[in-house]
Amino acid sequence: MAYRSKVAIVFLLGFFLDLINMFIASVAFPTMAVAFHSSAPALAWVSNGYIAGMTLVIPFSALITRRLGAKRLFILSLTLFCAAATAAGMSDSLNHLIFWRVLQGAGGGLLIPVGQALAWQQFKPHERAGLSTAVMLVALLAPACAPALGGVLIQFFHWRWIFFAPLPLAVVTLLLACLWLKNETAPPGPARLLHFPLLSDPLLRFSMLVYLCVPGIFIGVNVVGLFYLQSVAKMTPAATGALMLPWSLASFIAISATGKYFNRLGPRPLIITGGLLQAAGIAGLTTVSAATPESLTIALFVLMGAGGSLCSSTAQSTAFLNVAFEEMPDASALWNFNRQLSFFLGATLLALILSTLQQVFTPAQAWHGVFILSSVITLLPIMSALRLNNQQVLMHLHKETS
C-alpha cells in the first residue's frame, strides 16, 4: 500500500472518531436528564464540552506539530482521547462528565488538523477533490452510525456505553499510527499560532463562512433536536438515532454529486442548492409532533442531509485550492479551528436561544423559534456565493488538471 494511502487511512479513522463523539451523546440526553436531574440546555454541555475542548486546542496544532512532529503529536492526542473517554464513561456527576468531555475533546481536537495536513501534503491540488470526497463520506458515515449505535446502547444497556463503545476503534487507530506514520520533518515556517493572514484568500474565507452557517448550525439542531423528538414528538432513543440513517444516505448522494460535478460547475450552484435544501428541512421540524407520520420526519432529515453535505463537501473542496504546500499546516489549523468553532457556536447558540425562549414562550413555541432561526442562518452563505467569482475557480481547476 502506498504511503499516502496509509496516511489518508489514519487521518480518516481519526476524523471518524472525532465525529462519532460529537454525535453519539445527544441521543442520550433524555436518559441523562433523569440520571443527573438536569435540563436540556445543561445537558447540551456534554456535547458542547467536547467541542469546546477541540476548539481550544486546534489553534496550537501547527505550533505543536513543528515542535513535536506530526507522528508523536498524533499518538499523544489519541492516548489522551482514550483515557478521557474512559473517565467520562465512569463519571458520577454531570460536572465530572463535562470535565472529562472537555479533555477528551482536547485529545480529539489535534487528530484532525495534524492528520489533515499530513494527508493533504501527499496529494496535488487537483487530486484533493477526491480526498475531500473520502473525507465527506466519513463525515456522513459517523453521524449515521453514532446516534443509531447510541440509541441501541441506551435502550438495551446503559448511557455510559456511548463513551466506551468507540474505544476499540481508537486503539486500532493508535496502533496503525505507530506502525504506518513516518517521523517526517515539518514544513519550513515560523513556530506560531493561528496564521490569520491566510484569510486574505477569498476561497478559504468563503469556505469557512459556509461551515459556520451550514454544518455548524446542523450540529446545533442535532444537539437540541433529538431531545425535542424524544420529549415532544415521543420518539424512542433508537428511532431518533435511526433518523441519521436516511440523513446519511442523502448525504452520500450529495457528496458523490459534489465529487462528480465540482470541477465542472464550481462551488456557487452547489452552495446555493445545498443551503436551500437544509433550510427547508430545518424549518420543517416545526411541523413535527407526536401525531406526525414518521415518513415526514425522515423526509426532513433527508433534506438536511442532502443540503448540509452538499455545502460542506463543496466547502472542503474549495478551501485549499490556493494554499501552497508550505502553508498547509497553518491553513489546516485555521480551517479546523473554524470547523470546530462553527460546531461549538452552533450548539451553544441554539442551546442558549432555547433556554431564553423557554422563559418567555411555551415549550413548543420555544423549540419552533429555534428551528426557524436556524433555517434563516443556514441561508446566509448564499449571498456570498452569489458574489463569488465562480468562473475564476473553474479556470484554476482546469489549469491544474491540464
PAKOL-497381 format. One line per field, with one value per residue (C-alpha): residue number from 1; y, z, x. Coordinates in steps of 0.05 Angstrom, whole numbers, plus 5000, padded with zeros to 4 digits. Last residue first. Layout:
<padrens>
nr <- (NUM:...)
py <- (Y:...)
pz <- (Z:...)
px <- (X:...)
</padrens>
This chain:
<padrens>
nr <- (402:401:400:399:398:397:396:395:394:393:392:391:390:389:388:387:386:385:384:383:382:381:380:379:378:377:376:375:374:373:372:371:370:369:368:367:366:365:364:363:362:361:360:359:358:357:356:355:354:353:352:351:350:349:348:347:346:345:344:343:342:341:340:339:338:337:336:335:334:333:332:331:330:329:328:327:326:325:324:323:322:321:320:319:318:317:316:315:314:313:312:311:310:309:308:307:306:305:304:303:302:301:300:299:298:297:296:295:294:293:292:291:290:289:288:287:286:285:284:283:282:281:280:279:278:277:276:275:274:273:272:271:270:269:268:267:266:265:264:263:262:261:260:259:258:257:256:255:254:253:252:251:250:249:248:247:246:245:244:243:242:241:240:239:238:237:236:235:234:233:232:231:230:229:228:227:226:225:224:223:222:221:220:219:218:217:216:215:214:213:212:211:210:209:208:207:206:205:204:203:202:201:200:199:198:197:196:195:194:193:192:191:190:189:188:187:186:185:184:183:182:181:180:179:178:177:176:175:174:173:172:171:170:169:168:167:166:165:164:163:162:161:160:159:158:157:156:155:154:153:152:151:150:149:148:147:146:145:144:143:142:141:140:139:138:137:136:135:134:133:132:131:130:129:128:127:126:125:124:123:122:121:120:119:118:117:116:115:114:113:112:111:110:109:108:107:106:105:104:103:102:101:100:99:98:97:96:95:94:93:92:91:90:89:88:87:86:85:84:83:82:81:80:79:78:77:76:75:74:73:72:71:70:69:68:67:66:65:64:63:62:61:60:59:58:57:56:55:54:53:52:51:50:49:48:47:46:45:44:43:42:41:40:39:38:37:36:35:34:33:32:31:30:29:28:27:26:25:24:23:22:21:20:19:18:17:16:15:14:13:12:11:10:9:8:7:6:5:4:3:2:1)
py <- (5406:5386:5446:5496:5469:5478:5549:5567:5538:5580:5642:5628:5623:5693:5691:5747:5699:5650:5705:5717:5642:5638:5668:5615:5569:5627:5632:5557:5561:5619:5578:5517:5555:5591:5524:5497:5558:5555:5482:5497:5555:5624:5673:5632:5577:5628:5642:5568:5553:5612:5589:5517:5544:5588:5534:5480:5526:5563:5498:5467:5530:5536:5465:5479:5548:5516:5462:5512:5553:5492:5464:5530:5534:5462:5473:5536:5501:5466:5529:5543:5568:5508:5496:5516:5496:5421:5425:5480:5437:5377:5420:5452:5388:5354:5403:5403:5328:5310:5366:5347:5273:5292:5327:5267:5221:5266:5262:5186:5180:5207:5267:5254:5262:5328:5352:5414:5460:5408:5433:5495:5450:5412:5474:5508:5445:5444:5519:5518:5458:5488:5554:5520:5473:5529:5572:5520:5505:5471:5422:5411:5405:5359:5288:5297:5342:5293:5237:5282:5296:5223:5203:5258:5232:5164:5195:5233:5169:5135:5195:5183:5117:5155:5183:5114:5082:5136:5127:5181:5220:5281:5327:5293:5246:5290:5351:5318:5297:5370:5403:5370:5357:5428:5453:5406:5429:5502:5486:5445:5505:5574:5568:5517:5562:5621:5579:5562:5636:5655:5598:5618:5692:5682:5742:5694:5666:5729:5698:5649:5615:5603:5610:5570:5601:5561:5502:5440:5392:5337:5269:5216:5166:5143:5070:5028:5078:5109:5040:5022:5086:5076:5006:5033:5087:5034:4993:5057:5078:5037:5062:5132:5111:5054:5100:5110:5039:4974:4960:5028:5067:5023:5019:5094:5106:5059:5095:5163:5145:5103:5153:5213:5175:5151:5221:5253:5191:5202:5275:5257:5209:5264:5313:5262:5262:5338:5337:5309:5377:5407:5352:5299:5277:5345:5339:5276:5304:5370:5331:5285:5342:5385:5327:5290:5353:5363:5292:5300:5367:5339:5283:5336:5375:5310:5294:5360:5352:5284:5309:5366:5319:5272:5201:5196:5127:5136:5203:5171:5120:5174:5216:5160:5144:5216:5228:5169:5191:5260:5232:5188:5245:5290:5239:5227:5302:5325:5351:5425:5437:5398:5437:5504:5478:5448:5508:5539:5469:5464:5510:5485:5412:5423:5466:5412:5361:5410:5427:5354:5342:5417:5404:5371:5439:5466:5402:5406:5364:5313:5274:5205:5231:5283:5231:5188:5247:5268:5201:5216:5277:5236:5199:5258:5294:5230:5196:5257:5256:5181:5185:5241:5198:5140:5186:5211:5141:5119:5181:5169:5097:5117:5168:5113:5069:5000)
pz <- (4644:4710:4750:4696:4692:4768:4765:4707:4745:4807:4763:4733:4802:4823:4888:4897:4890:4937:4989:4989:4992:5054:5097:5082:5140:5188:5168:5178:5248:5267:5247:5285:5349:5346:5338:5401:5441:5414:5435:5504:5515:5508:5552:5596:5544:5493:5533:5545:5471:5449:5494:5469:5397:5408:5444:5391:5332:5366:5384:5315:5280:5326:5310:5235:5245:5285:5232:5176:5214:5235:5164:5135:5183:5168:5093:5085:5059:5005:4980:4991:4932:4924:4999:5017:4955:4962:5036:5021:4968:5015:5070:5025:4990:5058:5090:5034:5023:5097:5117:5061:5080:5153:5133:5093:5152:5195:5142:5137:5213:5207:5254:5312:5367:5335:5276:5239:5266:5241:5171:5181:5189:5125:5084:5109:5091:5020:5006:5032:4989:4925:4935:4956:4896:4846:4871:4883:4813:4759:4723:4776:4829:4788:4803:4873:4892:4866:4906:4968:4955:4944:5007:5046:5026:5051:5114:5131:5117:5170:5217:5232:5265:5327:5336:5330:5377:5430:5425:5393:5436:5390:5449:5494:5444:5381:5422:5453:5383:5360:5413:5395:5322:5310:5340:5295:5237:5252:5247:5183:5150:5177:5205:5153:5096:5126:5129:5055:5037:5075:5045:4975:4987:5008:5053:5110:5104:5140:5203:5218:5281:5329:5312:5302:5238:5173:5140:5130:5190:5185:5178:5232:5189:5201:5190:5252:5308:5272:5258:5332:5353:5302:5328:5399:5378:5343:5408:5448:5407:5451:5520:5515:5490:5539:5598:5574:5594:5560:5517:5501:5514:5474:5417:5414:5417:5358:5317:5340:5323:5259:5213:5240:5231:5160:5135:5153:5131:5062:5069:5080:5021:4977:5002:4980:4911:4909:4932:4867:4830:4887:4887:4942:4997:5031:5041:5083:5132:5140:5150:5203:5244:5235:5252:5308:5348:5371:5393:5452:5472:5461:5510:5560:5551:5556:5621:5652:5625:5657:5723:5724:5706:5764:5774:5715:5694:5619:5621:5653:5596:5544:5578:5575:5502:5478:5518:5483:5415:5425:5445:5382:5335:5368:5360:5287:5269:5299:5370:5360:5289:5305:5370:5332:5276:5327:5375:5346:5349:5426:5445:5392:5408:5482:5466:5420:5477:5526:5477:5472:5547:5551:5518:5584:5617:5560:5563:5638:5693:5746:5734:5719:5693:5647:5627:5597:5559:5537:5509:5436:5442:5463:5398:5351:5373:5395:5329:5292:5325:5319:5244:5235:5270:5224:5164:5184:5193:5126:5090:5118:5095:5026:5021:5039:4982:5000)
px <- (4916:4885:4912:4893:4822:4815:4840:4794:4735:4752:4757:4689:4657:4679:4638:4586:4526:4561:4568:4493:4480:4524:4467:4413:4432:4423:4349:4338:4368:4323:4261:4285:4300:4233:4197:4231:4209:4138:4132:4159:4111:4141:4180:4228:4232:4256:4319:4337:4325:4367:4424:4420:4418:4479:4519:4508:4521:4578:4614:4603:4626:4685:4704:4705:4737:4794:4797:4807:4858:4899:4895:4917:4976:4997:4986:5028:5090:5050:5016:4941:4901:4854:4852:4781:4743:4738:4720:4669:4637:4635:4604:4551:4527:4532:4484:4434:4429:4429:4381:4332:4337:4326:4261:4238:4250:4206:4152:4156:4149:4078:4067:4019:4071:4092:4134:4111:4166:4216:4200:4242:4304:4290:4275:4340:4379:4353:4362:4433:4451:4425:4461:4526:4525:4509:4568:4623:4647:4605:4652:4706:4652:4607:4628:4657:4600:4549:4580:4576:4503:4486:4523:4489:4421:4440:4469:4406:4366:4410:4411:4338:4358:4381:4311:4281:4331:4320:4244:4200:4151:4146:4157:4209:4241:4239:4257:4318:4340:4331:4374:4440:4422:4399:4464:4504:4462:4480:4554:4545:4510:4526:4597:4619:4596:4634:4697:4690:4684:4747:4787:4763:4775:4848:4863:4845:4915:4938:4907:4964:4939:4995:5066:5130:5158:5159:5192:5150:5154:5205:5174:5175:5137:5066:5049:5064:5051:4992:4964:4968:4933:4878:4866:4862:4812:4770:4767:4749:4688:4639:4663:4633:4564:4569:4556:4484:4467:4445:4384:4354:4417:4463:4412:4403:4478:4490:4438:4463:4536:4529:4496:4533:4598:4583:4566:4632:4669:4640:4659:4732:4731:4702:4755:4808:4777:4774:4846:4874:4873:4914:4967:4963:5011:5011:4936:4945:4996:4958:4893:4923:4950:4888:4841:4876:4890:4819:4809:4855:4827:4757:4771:4794:4729:4690:4726:4703:4632:4626:4653:4602:4545:4561:4585:4633:4655:4641:4676:4738:4743:4735:4788:4840:4824:4829:4893:4925:4899:4929:4997:4998:4980:5032:5087:5070:5064:5129:5140:5157:5131:5068:5060:5058:5013:4964:4961:4898:4865:4868:4810:4763:4772:4760:4699:4670:4675:4645:4589:4568:4561:4546:4479:4460:4453:4409:4365:4354:4386:4366:4431:4403:4336:4366:4419:4364:4334:4404:4426:4413:4458:4519:4534:4541:4605:4639:4626:4653:4721:4728:4713:4765:4817:4800:4803:4872:4899:4871:4898:4968:4966:4942:4999:5048:5026:5000)
</padrens>
